[in-house]
Amino acid sequence: MATAIKKPLTTAQFKKKVLQHLNFTSSQDDLAQNPTAVLKAVCLTVNEVVYEKLTETNKYHKEHKSRSINYLSLEYLMGRMLSNNLHNLDLFDVAQKAVASLGFEIEDIFEEGHDLALGNGGLGRLAACFLDSLATMDFNAVGYGIHYEHGLFKQQFHQGRQIETPDEWREYGNPWEVCRPEAVQYIPLFGHVESIANNDGSVKKVWHSGQTIKGVPWDVPIVGYNSKTVNVLRLWESRASSHFDWDQFNSGAYQDAHSAQNHAETISKVLYPNDETDAGKELRFIQQYFFCACSIKDIIKRYQEQFGDDWSQFSKQVVIQLNDTHPTIAILELMRTLIDEYDFAWNDAFAMCREIFAYTNHTLLPEALEKWSVALFDRVLPRHLEILFSINEFFLNEEVAKLWPNDHQMRGRLSIIEEGPEKMVRMAHLCVVTSFKVNGVAQIHSDLVKSDLFPEFNQLYPNKLTNVTNGVTPRRWLKACNPELSKLLDSKVKTDWAKNLSSLSTVAKFADDEKFQQEFMSIKHNNKVKLAEEILASTGVVVSPDAIFDVQIKRLHEYKRQHLSFLHILALYRRLLADPDYDMHPRVYIFGAKAAPGYYLAKEIIYAINKVADKINNDDRINGKLKVVFMPNYRVTLAEKIIPAADVSEQISTAGKEASGTGNMKLALNGAVTIGTLDGANVEIAEEVGDDNIFIFGNTVDDIKALAANGYNPYDYYNNDEEIKACLDWLHTDYFTPGKPGELSAIAHSLLDGGDPYRLLADFADYAKANTALDQAYKDKTRWARMAIINTAKMGKFTSDRSIQDYVDNIWKLTPMNSKN
């Protein structure tokens, strides 16, 4: 492990540098009128330290020829970076004092910053945690992604409905990023493939592209915590290879003069363009290829700067991790590059790819396993399609046929090409066939990948499929976002728990200590007061910090079952209307989620929650015992405010559907008690905290399978459970939407006529029972304090540092920077 790092700047030096930068960033003498300029000056001051460390990091790895992990991900949900960087550099106190001497609170300066809008949900947040851990643990790593102009979208609500507006996260620049024009790449698209006969009888393939896109790299430094390392996240921005047509402009065709530029820039404009149209599908496909091709070229360029044309060390120096199927085309691009540009024999190129690529599977949902049409491949990437067919032919004839000779059904099941009315490319199959390791992200998920998703592949490649349980960085998700709790933990834990999270287990011995319980719960209450203020400012809803803060924050999707919470809220509301003295502790349900723009039912769930919230929050008959809040524009910065204040963590996905989850880890780490199914990482959290400190309910994976085998009929639950029937019938009335009966019917239709695909009704009664038990536990303040403390103390396993060490030991085989050098 690295030794403690000396503070690079004193408070006086930090302030002096901030003032120097303000000379260039502010035109106003009165700093109080320009906190944005102060933010930029503080960031520039921090960057002086960061980029010096980055230079030293690069120098070390070049001298020592360090093996590198190249992490390819379509998402990086980074959040704001100033607070995290200050903590990681041990400059937080220095900056706080320096900024205070200028008349500002450091928290107010943080609020001037923007989240780096480079992701959507858990996939991107996990990638951000992994980059943090790789730098903290002194490993040589580069993250590769897309430099989105708008990210996903900024979410607003209009009369309860989600409205999507552009997220202008870098409208006035981003102080952390640096453009690297020396590393620009040119990416071909479309065109045709020519076969040229060589003198020896072999055939050389030449791809004549129809269009070229320029990839411009922007580097964002990733600062390790108390380490010597600063790594880089390299993000690719798309531009036209020729920006401007002077002839068209001079002839008066002003818009056409910009057409090539506008078309090229569309590629990196938005995260996940809507692919319901053919044009949208093509754009998303090109987007994935663009960033993969830029990254492969960059990886090769970095390698050749050290090793020239000697390819013998390439697989020893380079490992590429594919974060889900989005970067799969990187496999075909490396194959194409090796064969077409460096004259590799096909077998040698494929063998090398199989030594370099590893793949992380994040889902068991069939619809989330990407497929692209062969026709789209043929139009956009004709050479890659040829290589794809050759890989599939080799795989079926040389590997599948040996284990299952003459088994045409097995060939069809395993083929990378899915036959049907429209031939499709199964990207996950290509990943499994080519990668040397495939991992799931929680033990139950990885077991299901082997038994349910890829059982034949597991039989074919018995040592390829493995598990790496996800984790979160405690630097951002406790030390930075929950400073009061961090100080309390510092007083009880001798080692640096932010770098050795398992040391938090020491805190468990204070779980029954009355004084510690009071301190712990006082901090929780203070965080709830702050969140109540944020809720009031964002939604206008007044909530009591004395209520249970019940939190469900995650992407809006049916399998995550926000509508199970919604149905239970309706049930509680009915009980309170029937008996205003109904025995329940006041509870505030807090939702945060974005629905994909084209996901109809997800948007209807948001609408229903908001309309029911309007009714409940303004109903004096229930004496404030129940409140419902849907926080707009859920993002990392908002999560950092919600998570420290949460009493209850809702992790209620259908068993077998959630790969892992990381929100469950963040919430438990901050002292929230989980109510959840035996799904994803909930299983391992339950093992760590113990059955007495978590509320597990619902059908297991095997139970869900049995329901399907026996012929699941949601009407059985509707007809036999009076509460379910009353709540669903309520949605057909105009009680929550006066004058508009049936406006909330979509949820009821999906659960009944739609077959209840995620078995919500089958779990409702047990969920309601678990909530009653939770309510009773909360009323026992001593018991609840103990549960909350145990959850924080037992989260040591769920640090992303442990996840990265698992990757390093079992997959990547990296060596950390020697702290003595």
Secondary structure, DSSP 8 states (H G I E B T S, - for coil): -------S--HHHHHHHHHHHHHHH---S-GGG-HHHHHHHHHHHHHHHHHHHHHHHHHHHHHHT--EEEEE-S-EEEE--HHHHHHHTT-HHHHHHHHHTTT--HHHHHHTS--EEE--SHHHHHHHHHHHHHHHTT--EEEEEE--SS-S-EEEEETTEEEEE---TTTT--TT-EE-GGG-EEEEES-EEEEEE-TTS-EEEEEE-SEEEEEEEEEEEEE-TTSS-EEEEEEEEEEESS---HHHHHTT-HHHHTHHHHHHHGGGTSSS---SSHHHHHHHHHHHHHHHHHHHHHHHHHHHHHHTT-GGGHHHHEEEEEESSTTTHHHHHHHHIIIIIT---HHHHHHHHHHHEEEE-----GGGS-EEEHHHHHHH-HHHHHHHHHHHHHIIIIIIHHHSTT-HHHHHHH-SEE-SSS-EEEHHHHHHHH-SEEEESSHHHHHHIIIIISHHHHHHSTTTEEE----B-HIIIIIIT-HHHHHHHHHH-SS-TTT-GGGGGGGGGGTT-HHHHHHHHHHHHHHHHHHHHHHHHHH-----TTSEEEEEES---GGGTHHHHHHHHHHHHHHHHH-TT-----EEEEEE----TT-HHHHHHHHHHHHHHHHHHT-GGGTTSEEEEEESS--HHHHHHHGGG-SEEEE---TTT----SHHHHHHHTT-EEEE-S-TTHHHHHHHH-GGGSEE-S--HHHHHHHHHT---HHHHHHH-HHHHHHHHHTTSSSSSTT-TTTTHHHHHHHTTT--TT-HHHHHHHHHHHHHHHHHHHHSHHHHHHHHHHHHHT-GGGBHHHHHHHHIIIII------TT-
